[in-house]
Amino acid sequence: MEGSEIPPQIQEKLARLQQMQQSYDAVLLQKQQLDVELSETDSAISELEKSTAGEVVYKQVGRVLIKGERDAILNELKEKKELLTLRQSSLAKQEIRLKERLNEAQTQLRESLGPQTNA
């Protein structure tokens, strides 16, 4: 294959493979960010559960701390945790599907290159 161009079919497969790899990387990054957010939410829930119902509690909204009711904030955090857990599950499934598709695309590309590399 020396001196010749890459056939259009293989270029197309390679482009699809690269696009899938980028999608896979994006999902992994989202999962990482979600894991951090879930960990922070768990910590906040844990700390709030240690406090008593009458204690003054603040929550951060942007760069401002707002005074709030402990139970209401605790409920908000628990709901947020549920949503984050669902999103985490969804991303895990998406990661598995993308990884499978990525492996298939790599295999197809190798098969396409196979006969041409045996010179």
Backbone bond lengths (Angstrom), bond angles and torsions (degrees), N, CA, C in turn:
res aa  C-N    CA-C-N  psi(-1)  N-CA   C-N-CA  omega(-1)  CA-C   N-CA-C  phi
1 M - - - 1.439 - - 1.527 110.27 -
2 E 1.310 114.72 6.87 1.449 120.63 -178.57 1.517 110.16 -66.50
3 G 1.338 116.50 133.15 1.443 120.82 177.37 1.521 114.35 82.97
4 S 1.315 118.58 -8.30 1.462 120.24 179.75 1.527 110.28 -106.17
5 E 1.314 113.69 161.04 1.457 119.20 179.46 1.526 110.65 -82.31
6 I 1.324 114.41 161.91 1.459 119.99 176.68 1.527 107.54 -75.01
7 P 1.330 118.09 130.17 1.461 120.72 -179.46 1.538 111.51 -60.24
8 P 1.337 116.89 147.79 1.461 121.46 -178.20 1.533 113.89 -55.37
9 Q 1.326 116.55 -37.70 1.475 119.95 179.54 1.528 110.56 -60.22
10 I 1.305 115.72 -44.14 1.463 120.38 -178.28 1.522 110.09 -71.21
11 Q 1.326 117.14 -38.10 1.465 120.13 175.95 1.525 110.47 -59.59
12 E 1.332 116.00 -41.04 1.465 121.04 179.52 1.533 110.46 -65.20
13 K 1.330 116.73 -44.96 1.465 120.42 178.75 1.531 111.00 -62.75
14 L 1.315 116.00 -39.90 1.457 120.82 179.19 1.531 110.73 -65.44
15 A 1.322 116.55 -41.24 1.470 120.82 178.32 1.528 110.59 -63.33
16 R 1.329 116.46 -42.60 1.484 120.05 177.79 1.522 110.44 -64.22
17 L 1.306 116.53 -40.60 1.464 120.97 178.79 1.532 110.44 -62.30
18 Q 1.307 116.95 -43.93 1.463 120.76 178.89 1.527 111.20 -64.16
19 Q 1.324 116.08 -39.97 1.460 120.49 178.96 1.540 110.56 -64.75
20 M 1.333 116.39 -42.40 1.466 120.23 177.64 1.523 111.08 -63.98
21 Q 1.328 116.51 -38.93 1.465 120.70 179.01 1.526 110.32 -63.44
22 Q 1.328 116.66 -40.12 1.462 120.47 177.67 1.532 110.59 -64.91
23 S 1.320 117.02 -41.45 1.470 120.79 177.74 1.525 110.41 -63.17
24 Y 1.312 115.85 -42.62 1.471 121.31 179.44 1.533 110.16 -62.48
25 D 1.329 116.19 -44.82 1.470 120.55 178.57 1.528 110.95 -61.92
26 A 1.332 116.68 -39.43 1.471 120.79 179.34 1.525 110.92 -64.48
27 V 1.325 116.78 -40.52 1.464 120.70 178.26 1.526 110.04 -64.79
28 L 1.318 117.27 -41.99 1.464 120.53 178.29 1.524 111.08 -61.93
29 L 1.324 116.79 -40.19 1.459 120.80 178.49 1.531 110.58 -65.16
30 Q 1.332 116.44 -43.58 1.466 120.40 177.49 1.525 110.75 -61.03
31 K 1.330 116.00 -40.85 1.470 120.05 178.89 1.525 110.85 -62.68
32 Q 1.312 116.30 -42.26 1.464 120.62 178.88 1.526 110.66 -61.35
33 Q 1.320 116.38 -47.55 1.460 121.13 -179.71 1.528 110.37 -62.36
34 L 1.312 116.01 -40.00 1.460 121.45 179.46 1.522 110.89 -65.64
35 D 1.324 116.65 -40.06 1.466 120.51 177.92 1.524 111.19 -60.94
36 V 1.334 116.18 -41.06 1.465 120.48 178.40 1.528 109.90 -63.95
37 E 1.330 115.98 -46.71 1.462 120.18 -179.08 1.533 111.17 -63.45
38 L 1.317 116.63 -39.26 1.464 120.97 178.37 1.523 110.98 -65.52
39 S 1.305 116.61 -40.12 1.463 121.30 177.99 1.531 110.80 -63.73
40 E 1.329 116.10 -43.90 1.467 120.31 178.19 1.528 111.25 -63.50
41 T 1.316 116.52 -39.97 1.463 121.28 179.09 1.517 110.42 -65.55
42 D 1.328 116.70 -42.51 1.472 120.67 177.20 1.528 111.10 -60.14
43 S 1.322 115.73 -42.99 1.468 119.70 178.92 1.528 111.03 -62.36
44 A 1.316 116.39 -43.47 1.468 120.61 179.84 1.527 110.77 -63.35
45 I 1.323 116.93 -42.54 1.473 121.17 178.45 1.524 109.61 -61.84
46 S 1.321 115.83 -45.34 1.456 121.13 -179.69 1.529 111.27 -59.01
47 E 1.315 116.07 -44.95 1.465 119.86 -179.77 1.527 111.40 -66.89
48 L 1.312 117.02 -40.92 1.465 119.84 179.48 1.528 111.52 -66.07
49 E 1.323 116.37 -36.00 1.463 119.38 179.64 1.528 111.58 -67.71
50 K 1.322 116.93 -23.07 1.464 120.73 177.09 1.530 111.33 -76.35
51 S 1.323 116.87 -22.90 1.470 120.77 -177.91 1.532 110.11 -82.95
52 T 1.316 114.77 163.75 1.470 119.65 178.66 1.521 109.34 -95.15
53 A 1.313 115.26 161.98 1.459 121.43 -174.89 1.521 113.47 -58.91
54 G 1.307 119.38 -29.82 1.456 121.15 -175.98 1.518 115.60 -88.46
55 E 1.324 117.53 -5.19 1.464 120.79 -176.28 1.524 111.72 -70.18
56 V 1.329 114.42 148.90 1.458 120.45 176.35 1.530 107.90 -74.77
57 V 1.326 115.84 130.64 1.460 121.75 -177.85 1.527 108.19 -129.55
58 Y 1.315 114.90 141.79 1.458 120.37 178.01 1.524 108.62 -121.50
59 K 1.330 115.23 148.63 1.458 118.93 173.15 1.514 107.94 -125.24
60 Q 1.314 114.74 150.38 1.452 119.92 -178.02 1.515 109.26 -90.76
61 V 1.327 114.97 127.78 1.455 122.05 174.64 1.526 105.63 -124.69
62 G 1.320 115.55 102.99 1.457 119.23 -172.81 1.513 109.24 68.28
63 R 1.326 115.88 -122.04 1.468 120.41 178.76 1.518 111.27 -105.40
64 V 1.336 116.39 13.15 1.459 121.24 -175.90 1.528 109.53 -114.89
65 L 1.333 116.54 139.94 1.457 121.20 173.31 1.520 108.04 -96.49
66 I 1.320 115.59 131.53 1.463 120.89 -178.81 1.523 108.60 -120.06
67 K 1.326 114.92 133.32 1.459 120.92 178.91 1.527 108.16 -70.92
68 G 1.334 116.06 138.02 1.448 119.36 -179.31 1.509 111.91 -148.81
69 E 1.305 114.77 172.54 1.459 121.34 178.69 1.526 108.84 -82.71
70 R 1.318 116.94 130.41 1.463 123.11 -176.30 1.519 112.18 -51.99
71 D 1.327 117.31 -51.45 1.463 120.52 -176.27 1.527 112.21 -63.54
72 A 1.323 116.43 -38.84 1.469 120.15 179.40 1.529 110.63 -65.86
73 I 1.329 115.44 -43.22 1.468 119.44 179.62 1.527 110.23 -67.61
74 L 1.319 116.65 -39.28 1.463 120.94 178.05 1.531 110.32 -61.83
75 N 1.320 116.90 -42.84 1.470 120.70 177.73 1.528 111.41 -63.96
76 E 1.332 116.46 -41.19 1.466 120.40 177.25 1.523 110.53 -58.63
77 L 1.324 115.32 -45.12 1.463 119.83 -178.69 1.525 111.66 -66.05
78 K 1.322 116.92 -38.39 1.474 119.75 178.79 1.532 110.94 -66.61
79 E 1.331 116.52 -38.33 1.466 119.84 176.52 1.532 110.36 -65.96
80 K 1.329 115.11 -41.67 1.461 119.79 178.09 1.522 110.19 -60.90
81 K 1.330 116.42 -41.12 1.465 120.68 179.63 1.529 110.37 -62.69
82 E 1.336 116.94 -41.69 1.469 120.09 177.62 1.523 111.21 -59.48
83 L 1.330 116.03 -46.17 1.461 120.36 179.74 1.530 111.28 -63.40
84 L 1.321 115.82 -42.08 1.468 119.79 178.75 1.523 111.28 -63.98
85 T 1.327 116.37 -38.38 1.468 120.53 179.40 1.526 110.59 -66.38
86 L 1.332 116.63 -40.76 1.471 120.17 176.46 1.528 110.95 -63.14
87 R 1.318 115.29 -43.94 1.466 120.25 179.44 1.532 110.08 -63.69
88 Q 1.328 116.06 -38.57 1.462 121.05 178.62 1.532 110.50 -62.41
89 S 1.307 115.95 -43.41 1.460 121.12 178.44 1.533 110.88 -63.18
90 S 1.318 115.44 -43.02 1.458 120.55 178.96 1.525 111.34 -62.52
91 L 1.327 116.53 -43.62 1.458 120.40 178.98 1.527 111.74 -66.24
92 A 1.322 116.88 -35.31 1.467 120.24 178.22 1.532 110.33 -63.41
93 K 1.335 116.09 -42.44 1.472 119.90 177.72 1.523 110.79 -65.22
94 Q 1.330 115.74 -42.17 1.456 120.67 178.65 1.531 110.83 -62.85
95 E 1.319 116.37 -39.43 1.461 120.94 178.35 1.533 110.30 -61.63
96 I 1.325 116.48 -44.44 1.465 120.60 -179.34 1.529 110.82 -62.81
97 R 1.344 115.87 -45.87 1.472 119.56 179.56 1.525 111.34 -61.67
98 L 1.332 115.96 -44.79 1.463 119.24 -179.72 1.523 111.74 -64.81
99 K 1.322 116.50 -39.28 1.468 120.22 179.53 1.533 110.14 -63.12
100 E 1.337 116.53 -41.73 1.466 120.23 178.37 1.524 110.73 -62.96
101 R 1.346 116.19 -46.12 1.466 120.56 179.74 1.526 110.76 -63.56
102 L 1.314 115.52 -37.72 1.458 120.87 179.42 1.527 110.43 -64.63
103 N 1.313 116.29 -44.18 1.471 120.63 177.84 1.523 111.20 -62.59
104 E 1.341 116.52 -42.00 1.470 120.39 178.46 1.525 110.53 -62.21
105 A 1.323 116.18 -45.26 1.462 120.62 -179.37 1.530 110.88 -63.59
106 Q 1.331 117.21 -39.26 1.463 120.47 177.87 1.527 110.40 -63.64
107 T 1.337 115.72 -42.69 1.466 120.57 179.41 1.529 110.54 -62.74
108 Q 1.328 116.45 -45.10 1.470 120.25 179.46 1.524 111.22 -62.19
109 L 1.332 115.91 -40.28 1.461 119.70 179.64 1.528 110.55 -65.55
110 R 1.326 116.51 -42.18 1.477 120.09 178.05 1.531 110.57 -62.10
111 E 1.341 115.16 -41.93 1.469 118.82 179.27 1.527 110.76 -64.35
112 S 1.320 116.07 -38.45 1.469 120.10 178.85 1.522 111.26 -66.04
113 L 1.329 116.05 -34.88 1.460 120.15 -178.89 1.529 111.83 -82.46
114 G 1.323 117.08 -22.79 1.465 122.33 -175.05 1.499 116.02 -47.13
115 P 1.328 119.18 -60.00 1.458 120.28 -176.24 1.528 113.55 -64.14
116 Q 1.333 117.03 -29.65 1.461 120.38 -176.58 1.524 112.05 -77.92
117 T 1.335 117.47 -25.97 1.461 119.46 -178.54 1.523 112.09 -83.74
118 N 1.331 118.14 -13.24 1.465 122.13 179.69 1.526 109.10 -89.12
119 A 1.302 117.52 74.37 1.461 120.60 -177.45 1.502 111.87 -94.34
